[in-house]
């Protein structure tokens, strides 16, 4: 299987009291991607969220 690196940039504008952990954001994005993926052709290996 060929691999492609896909980078998705999402901006979050939360007050400090409403911050969401990076792991939680990554889990949400991964779950949403898995819903739309076709396991015969695609395998989502990891989702990483970093602070910039």
LOGU-928042 format. One record per atom (N, C-alpha, C): residue number from 0; residue in three letters; atom name; chain; x, y, z. Coordinates in nm, 4 decimals. Example, Ala and Ser with C-alpha at 12.3 -4.5 7.8 and 13.67 -1.06 7.14 Angstrom:
BEGIN
   num   residu   atome   chaine         px         py         pz
     0      ala       N        A     1.3190    -0.5690     0.7800
     0      ala      CA        A     1.2300    -0.4500     0.7800
     0      ala       C        A     1.3200    -0.3300     0.7800
     1      ser       N        A     1.2850    -0.2250     0.7080
     1      ser      CA        A     1.3670    -0.1060     0.7140
     1      ser       C        A     1.2900     0.0030     0.7870
//
This chain:
BEGIN
   num   residu   atome   chaine         px         py         pz
     0      unk       N        A     0.0845    -0.1181     0.0000
     0      unk      CA        A     0.0000     0.0000     0.0000
     0      unk       C        A     0.0891     0.1245     0.0000
     1      unk       N        A     0.0627     0.2154    -0.0918
     1      unk      CA        A     0.1345     0.3424    -0.0936
     1      unk       C        A     0.0906     0.4257     0.0255
     2      unk       N        A     0.1798     0.5085     0.0745
     2      unk      CA        A     0.1459     0.5963     0.1861
     2      unk       C        A     0.1520     0.7412     0.1411
     3      unk       N        A     0.0607     0.8211     0.1911
     3      unk      CA        A     0.0597     0.9647     0.1680
     3      unk       C        A     0.0548     1.0319     0.3035
     4      unk       N        A     0.1283     1.1409     0.3153
     4      unk      CA        A     0.1231     1.2194     0.4373
     4      unk       C        A     0.0260     1.3338     0.4137
     5      unk       N        A    -0.0749     1.3436     0.4978
     5      unk      CA        A    -0.1756     1.4472     0.4862
     5      unk       C        A    -0.1700     1.5321     0.6124
     6      unk       N        A    -0.1582     1.6616     0.5939
     6      unk      CA        A    -0.1545     1.7537     0.7075
     6      unk       C        A    -0.2820     1.8362     0.7061
     7      unk       N        A    -0.3542     1.8352     0.8166
     7      unk      CA        A    -0.4758     1.9136     0.8316
     7      unk       C        A    -0.4498     2.0164     0.9406
     8      unk       N        A    -0.4731     2.1428     0.9093
     8      unk      CA        A    -0.4536     2.2487     1.0077
     8      unk       C        A    -0.5901     2.2989     1.0514
     9      unk       N        A    -0.6173     2.2906     1.1800
     9      unk      CA        A    -0.7439     2.3371     1.2362
     9      unk       C        A    -0.7111     2.4385     1.3446
    10      unk       N        A    -0.7737     2.5547     1.3395
    10      unk      CA        A    -0.7517     2.6557     1.4424
    10      unk       C        A    -0.8614     2.6457     1.5479
    11      unk       N        A    -0.8215     2.6500     1.6731
    11      unk      CA        A    -0.9155     2.6475     1.7841
    11      unk       C        A    -0.9061     2.7795     1.8577
    12      unk       N        A    -1.0196     2.8397     1.8863
    12      unk      CA        A    -1.0227     2.9666     1.9578
    12      unk       C        A    -1.1036     2.9465     2.0852
    13      unk       N        A    -1.0384     2.8992     2.1882
    13      unk      CA        A    -1.1022     2.8733     2.3162
    13      unk       C        A    -1.0455     2.9665     2.4212
    14      unk       N        A    -1.1288     3.0015     2.5164
    14      unk      CA        A    -1.0778     3.0697     2.6353
    14      unk       C        A    -0.9953     2.9680     2.7131
    15      unk       N        A    -0.9047     3.0149     2.7968
    15      unk      CA        A    -0.8203     2.9230     2.8733
    15      unk       C        A    -0.9016     2.8240     2.9552
    16      unk       N        A    -1.0160     2.8675     3.0066
    16      unk      CA        A    -1.0968     2.7782     3.0910
    16      unk       C        A    -1.1648     2.6675     3.0106
    17      unk       N        A    -1.1716     2.6833     2.8789
    17      unk      CA        A    -1.2394     2.5852     2.7944
    17      unk       C        A    -1.1422     2.5060     2.7073
    18      unk       N        A    -1.0169     2.5000     2.7453
    18      unk      CA        A    -0.9201     2.4318     2.6603
    18      unk       C        A    -0.9509     2.2824     2.6525
    19      unk       N        A    -0.9210     2.2253     2.5377
    19      unk      CA        A    -0.9412     2.0832     2.5128
    19      unk       C        A    -0.8027     2.0229     2.4937
    20      unk       N        A    -0.7783     1.9083     2.5546
    20      unk      CA        A    -0.6450     1.8490     2.5433
    20      unk       C        A    -0.6166     1.8063     2.4002
    21      unk       N        A    -0.4895     1.8104     2.3634
    21      unk      CA        A    -0.4490     1.7715     2.2279
    21      unk       C        A    -0.4878     1.6284     2.1973
    22      unk       N        A    -0.4727     1.5395     2.2947
    22      unk      CA        A    -0.5083     1.3984     2.2726
    22      unk       C        A    -0.6575     1.3838     2.2438
    23      unk       N        A    -0.7377     1.4616     2.3127
    23      unk      CA        A    -0.8827     1.4539     2.2919
    23      unk       C        A    -0.9203     1.5052     2.1528
    24      unk       N        A    -0.8571     1.6140     2.1108
    24      unk      CA        A    -0.8807     1.6658     1.9752
    24      unk       C        A    -0.8395     1.5610     1.8725
    25      unk       N        A    -0.7224     1.4994     1.8923
    25      unk      CA        A    -0.6730     1.3978     1.7986
    25      unk       C        A    -0.7694     1.2801     1.7915
    26      unk       N        A    -0.8220     1.2373     1.9057
    26      unk      CA        A    -0.9178     1.1258     1.9071
    26      unk       C        A    -1.0439     1.1611     1.8292
    27      unk       N        A    -1.0926     1.2835     1.8476
    27      unk      CA        A    -1.2134     1.3257     1.7753
    27      unk       C        A    -1.1908     1.3255     1.6248
    28      unk       N        A    -1.0776     1.3830     1.5833
    28      unk      CA        A    -1.0476     1.3907     1.4400
    28      unk       C        A    -1.0320     1.2499     1.3826
    29      unk       N        A    -0.9594     1.1639     1.4545
    29      unk      CA        A    -0.9377     1.0265     1.4065
    29      unk       C        A    -1.0706     0.9524     1.3931
    30      unk       N        A    -1.1582     0.9659     1.4927
    30      unk      CA        A    -1.2880     0.8983     1.4864
    30      unk       C        A    -1.3705     0.9478     1.3686
    31      unk       N        A    -1.3692     1.0798     1.3439
    31      unk      CA        A    -1.4427     1.1339     1.2293
    31      unk       C        A    -1.3853     1.0835     1.0977
    32      unk       N        A    -1.2524     1.0749     1.0885
    32      unk      CA        A    -1.1901     1.0248     0.9656
    32      unk       C        A    -1.2228     0.8769     0.9440
    33      unk       N        A    -1.2231     0.7990     1.0512
    33      unk      CA        A    -1.2517     0.6557     1.0386
    33      unk       C        A    -1.3946     0.6313     0.9896
    34      unk       N        A    -1.4868     0.7178     1.0268
    34      unk      CA        A    -1.6262     0.7035     0.9818
    34      unk       C        A    -1.6363     0.7115     0.8303
    35      unk       N        A    -1.5514     0.7954     0.7688
    35      unk      CA        A    -1.5602     0.8162     0.6252
    35      unk       C        A    -1.4595     0.7369     0.5449
    36      unk       N        A    -1.3786     0.6532     0.6111
    36      unk      CA        A    -1.2739     0.5823     0.5366
    36      unk       C        A    -1.3218     0.4449     0.4913
    37      unk       N        A    -1.2578     0.3957     0.3868
    37      unk      CA        A    -1.2868     0.2622     0.3357
    37      unk       C        A    -1.1691     0.1730     0.3752
    38      unk       N        A    -1.1887     0.0832     0.4737
    38      unk      CA        A    -1.0753     0.0046     0.5245
    38      unk       C        A    -1.0065    -0.0812     0.4191
    39      unk       N        A    -1.0723    -0.1095     0.3061
    39      unk      CA        A    -1.0077    -0.1868     0.1998
    39      unk       C        A    -0.8936    -0.1074     0.1381
    40      unk       N        A    -0.9110     0.0250     0.1342
    40      unk      CA        A    -0.8153     0.1087     0.0632
    40      unk       C        A    -0.7362     0.2016     0.1537
    41      unk       N        A    -0.7896     0.2324     0.2698
    41      unk      CA        A    -0.7267     0.3321     0.3553
    41      unk       C        A    -0.7078     0.2770     0.4957
    42      unk       N        A    -0.5969     0.3145     0.5543
    42      unk      CA        A    -0.5716     0.2794     0.6939
    42      unk       C        A    -0.5192     0.4051     0.7623
    43      unk       N        A    -0.5968     0.4593     0.8527
    43      unk      CA        A    -0.5539     0.5782     0.9242
    43      unk       C        A    -0.4609     0.5321     1.0353
    44      unk       N        A    -0.3347     0.5720     1.0255
    44      unk      CA        A    -0.2339     0.5203     1.1170
    44      unk       C        A    -0.2232     0.6018     1.2441
    45      unk       N        A    -0.2278     0.7335     1.2321
    45      unk      CA        A    -0.2194     0.8144     1.3526
    45      unk       C        A    -0.2658     0.9561     1.3246
    46      unk       N        A    -0.3086     1.0218     1.4291
    46      unk      CA        A    -0.3437     1.1637     1.4234
    46      unk       C        A    -0.2693     1.2290     1.5383
    47      unk       N        A    -0.1927     1.3340     1.5090
    47      unk      CA        A    -0.1149     1.4026     1.6113
    47      unk       C        A    -0.1561     1.5491     1.6146
    48      unk       N        A    -0.1770     1.6001     1.7349
    48      unk      CA        A    -0.2102     1.7415     1.7524
    48      unk       C        A    -0.0978     1.8061     1.8321
    49      unk       N        A    -0.0444     1.9165     1.7783
    49      unk      CA        A     0.0650     1.9875     1.8452
    49      unk       C        A     0.0272     2.1327     1.8611
    50      unk       N        A     0.0793     2.1945     1.9662
    50      unk      CA        A     0.0612     2.3385     1.9852
    50      unk       C        A     0.1631     2.4118     1.9017
    51      unk       N        A     0.1199     2.5200     1.8357
    51      unk      CA        A     0.2128     2.6019     1.7568
    51      unk       C        A     0.2328     2.7349     1.8243
//
